[in-house]
Amino acid sequence: MEQLTPIAFAVALFGGIFDLLTKRIPNWWTFPAMAIGLIAQTYLRSGAGALDSSLAIIVALFLYLPIYVVGAMGAGDIKLLMAIGAWTNPRFVFCVAIIAVFIGGSYALIDVLWNRRLGAMVENVKRLFWVLVPTGLPRERLDIDRTRKFSFGAAIALAVPGTILYLQRSGL
């Protein structure tokens, strides 16, 4: 797996930069990256590589899909994380997902404080929790201010080297 993490970083870096520039992460990047990652893992590590790659793709999907469903994340972010997972393993992609949330949350907090939007943020958080609480009632997707859209792909890209460092230092 270690030999493929630089490729996972390259996949993430391109996706993050593209997201910063265009506010989207294209399918023409994520789907081939997933497929080639799965093929590379299978070629280099046989069944174990195919299993790691497949499980990491599934973990990425299930970690971020609920956030997408309520309207708080774009589908490209999920697919970028899935592409990273195809080149690595479930533990790696889980760490990337968690670190990216902390990076994105830190940026959001700084943005909110800088632009004096604390009241709007509190209201959005209340609405997010209301959408997530299972009551059996139909729910609307969140109506997020798209003019202030954050390029979460950049947070994912930054989380990859953070994950590499974390896993190296922890000996995992």
Beta strands, then each sheet from edge to edge (+ up, - down):
end
